[in-house]
Amino acid sequence: MAPEMIGLIGGVGGTVIGVLGGVYGTWNELRNAQGPQERSYLVKMAVLYWIVVPLFVVLVFVLPDPWNYYIWLPYGLWLTSTIRRSAVKQQTIREAEATPAAGTD
């Protein structure tokens, strides 16, 4: 088998496995939501991530050198801070939904 074909199979196979992993992770997160507000927030975050991450990948391949390397820093900072903030907000929503409302004894 030609080396180009092996590279193509690896590239396509890796992409398919990555997307399937993302779909599975998104599905599990939505399935494990414990309330309607949490589920709504998770849907918003999933849409955001499913737009930004593929956009970043496309930009890495489309932008010329050295610009395709320069987008790694803002993307990395955005991704790590957004993951942390969304985890904290999700926990806050989960705790708020678990607390019984006043006057509903």
HELIX and SHEET records of a PDB file:
HELIX    1   1 PRO A    3  ARG A   31  1                                  29    
HELIX    2   2 PRO A   36  VAL A   62  1                                  27    
HELIX    3   3 TRP A   67  TYR A   70  1                                   4    
HELIX    4   4 TRP A   72  ALA A   98  1                                  27    
END                                                                             
